[in-house]
Amino acid sequence: MRPYETDPARIYAQSFATVRAEARLDRFPEDLRPMVIRLIHACGMVEIADRLAFSAGAMATGRAALAAGAPVLCDCEMVAAGIIRRHLPDTEVLVTLNDAAVPEMAHDLGTTRSAAAVDLWREKIKGAVVAVGNAPTALFHLLERLDAGWPKPALILGFPVGFVGAAESKAELAGDPRGCDFVALRGRKGGSAMASAAVNALANGISEEKA
Amino acid sequence: MRPYETDPARIYAQSFATVRAEARLDRFPEDLRPMVIRLIHACGMVEIADRLAFSAGAMATGRAALAAGAPVLCDCEMVAAGIIRRHLPDTEVLVTLNDAAVPEMAHDLGTTRSAAAVDLWREKIKGAVVAVGNAPTALFHLLERLDAGWPKPALILGFPVGFVGAAESKAELAGDPRGCDFVALRGRKGGSAMASAAVNALANGISEEKA
């Protein structure tokens, strides 16, 4: 059995040092870099730094929203499960995907359950932080609702993953963020761990790095 | 707004068709290919097919374990959250990471909480399916316990992610799986979505593909 590092503080420090050494971070606003580092840390891929799209105010807007008590709206349970709740003890983290009404809504709308579940965000969307870590159709559907006049969320964290619609939905967001702040990973890559990491970065930056 | 696919069956079919077109699957045993496809689908990266390590009996052993009522032991809540429970309605899915005893155990052992939490698997480990989707130290610690004489799990799904210990812990598993069946993604990449996908593949293959 080979030796391995067991000290949490040294693991974090070494991880973040590797990210800083390998990833190009200088194109990001200073306040967004902790999120970029956390995103890379969550997936083990420094190269995602080169494909992140973002608005300049994303971090400040997201932090202000959470500080003001805004909810976090997630497209799936995995995103919610990855949010470190001790950093957001009073924040509502909402997942509507498994609401009993969703299958029928999806059928009636002719879309996926993930997209239909977005309609249940209507009363919470204004000023919210949206974290999409799985379903391209959830992000597309949200953008359609915004085009139809919904109130705007503060920040959209766009990390749907996969081969059908993921790259396209994030390109649609990055090309026209509908007046919202946003961070999104272009292309097929993404996932719930990245979406959670983005929320965690809003909540706490990289405080573990200093542990 | 660009048009996008909203039909779940077509999304699945198109996704799996893309995976089959782009990924090299022929080196895998026939019964393992549905898992490989699901793993790729979970992360949007066909290239992971080239870095998967596995034992020839992994799929049959894992399916038999679940069919016999074995529990699934996960290193974090996100892995558990990604397991499709309707395919495993009677299976115990256990996460010990947030057990109240773990912080003190970690302190006493001089290791991470993720590693210490593995010690709470002791009574469940024999014949179990282990799904590691986050912490390299959890996988290392399990291998140490097996070296020390613990009963063996049936199958180890090794998908810890990151820059410190992830590649090393999976190399240790693949180099000497301690008599267990295993599937692991070599290198830094991994994550809870892949670990969940591997469990879901055991439970249901790729039935959605035929939906």
HADDOCK unambig.tbl for C-alpha pairs under 7 A between the chains (distance, minus, plus):
assign (segid A and resid 4 and name CA) (segid B and resid 165 and name CA) 6.69 0.50 0.50
assign (segid A and resid 6 and name CA) (segid B and resid 111 and name CA) 4.69 0.50 0.50
assign (segid A and resid 6 and name CA) (segid B and resid 112 and name CA) 5.95 0.50 0.50
assign (segid A and resid 6 and name CA) (segid B and resid 137 and name CA) 6.73 0.50 0.50
assign (segid A and resid 7 and name CA) (segid B and resid 111 and name CA) 5.77 0.50 0.50
assign (segid A and resid 7 and name CA) (segid B and resid 112 and name CA) 6.40 0.50 0.50
assign (segid A and resid 8 and name CA) (segid B and resid 112 and name CA) 5.73 0.50 0.50
assign (segid A and resid 11 and name CA) (segid B and resid 164 and name CA) 6.27 0.50 0.50
assign (segid A and resid 14 and name CA) (segid B and resid 164 and name CA) 6.97 0.50 0.50
assign (segid A and resid 15 and name CA) (segid B and resid 163 and name CA) 5.36 0.50 0.50
assign (segid A and resid 15 and name CA) (segid B and resid 164 and name CA) 5.96 0.50 0.50
assign (segid A and resid 41 and name CA) (segid B and resid 162 and name CA) 6.03 0.50 0.50
assign (segid A and resid 42 and name CA) (segid B and resid 162 and name CA) 6.84 0.50 0.50
assign (segid A and resid 43 and name CA) (segid B and resid 161 and name CA) 6.36 0.50 0.50
assign (segid A and resid 43 and name CA) (segid B and resid 162 and name CA) 6.38 0.50 0.50
assign (segid A and resid 43 and name CA) (segid B and resid 189 and name CA) 6.21 0.50 0.50
assign (segid A and resid 43 and name CA) (segid B and resid 190 and name CA) 6.89 0.50 0.50
assign (segid A and resid 43 and name CA) (segid B and resid 191 and name CA) 6.77 0.50 0.50
assign (segid A and resid 44 and name CA) (segid B and resid 161 and name CA) 5.86 0.50 0.50
assign (segid A and resid 44 and name CA) (segid B and resid 162 and name CA) 4.16 0.50 0.50
assign (segid A and resid 44 and name CA) (segid B and resid 163 and name CA) 6.12 0.50 0.50
assign (segid A and resid 44 and name CA) (segid B and resid 188 and name CA) 5.25 0.50 0.50
assign (segid A and resid 44 and name CA) (segid B and resid 189 and name CA) 5.26 0.50 0.50
assign (segid A and resid 45 and name CA) (segid B and resid 189 and name CA) 6.93 0.50 0.50
assign (segid A and resid 77 and name CA) (segid B and resid 81 and name CA) 6.06 0.50 0.50
assign (segid A and resid 78 and name CA) (segid B and resid 78 and name CA) 5.21 0.50 0.50
assign (segid A and resid 78 and name CA) (segid B and resid 81 and name CA) 5.27 0.50 0.50
assign (segid A and resid 78 and name CA) (segid B and resid 82 and name CA) 5.85 0.50 0.50
assign (segid A and resid 81 and name CA) (segid B and resid 77 and name CA) 6.06 0.50 0.50
assign (segid A and resid 81 and name CA) (segid B and resid 78 and name CA) 5.26 0.50 0.50
assign (segid A and resid 81 and name CA) (segid B and resid 81 and name CA) 6.77 0.50 0.50
assign (segid A and resid 82 and name CA) (segid B and resid 78 and name CA) 5.85 0.50 0.50
assign (segid A and resid 111 and name CA) (segid B and resid 6 and name CA) 4.70 0.50 0.50
assign (segid A and resid 111 and name CA) (segid B and resid 7 and name CA) 5.78 0.50 0.50
assign (segid A and resid 112 and name CA) (segid B and resid 6 and name CA) 5.95 0.50 0.50
assign (segid A and resid 112 and name CA) (segid B and resid 7 and name CA) 6.40 0.50 0.50
assign (segid A and resid 112 and name CA) (segid B and resid 8 and name CA) 5.71 0.50 0.50
assign (segid A and resid 137 and name CA) (segid B and resid 6 and name CA) 6.72 0.50 0.50
assign (segid A and resid 161 and name CA) (segid B and resid 43 and name CA) 6.36 0.50 0.50
assign (segid A and resid 161 and name CA) (segid B and resid 44 and name CA) 5.86 0.50 0.50
assign (segid A and resid 162 and name CA) (segid B and resid 41 and name CA) 6.02 0.50 0.50
assign (segid A and resid 162 and name CA) (segid B and resid 42 and name CA) 6.86 0.50 0.50
assign (segid A and resid 162 and name CA) (segid B and resid 43 and name CA) 6.39 0.50 0.50
assign (segid A and resid 162 and name CA) (segid B and resid 44 and name CA) 4.15 0.50 0.50
assign (segid A and resid 163 and name CA) (segid B and resid 15 and name CA) 5.35 0.50 0.50
assign (segid A and resid 163 and name CA) (segid B and resid 44 and name CA) 6.12 0.50 0.50
assign (segid A and resid 164 and name CA) (segid B and resid 11 and name CA) 6.27 0.50 0.50
assign (segid A and resid 164 and name CA) (segid B and resid 14 and name CA) 6.96 0.50 0.50
assign (segid A and resid 164 and name CA) (segid B and resid 15 and name CA) 5.95 0.50 0.50
assign (segid A and resid 165 and name CA) (segid B and resid 4 and name CA) 6.69 0.50 0.50
assign (segid A and resid 188 and name CA) (segid B and resid 44 and name CA) 5.24 0.50 0.50
assign (segid A and resid 189 and name CA) (segid B and resid 43 and name CA) 6.21 0.50 0.50
assign (segid A and resid 189 and name CA) (segid B and resid 44 and name CA) 5.26 0.50 0.50
assign (segid A and resid 189 and name CA) (segid B and resid 45 and name CA) 6.94 0.50 0.50
assign (segid A and resid 190 and name CA) (segid B and resid 43 and name CA) 6.90 0.50 0.50
assign (segid A and resid 191 and name CA) (segid B and resid 43 and name CA) 6.76 0.50 0.50
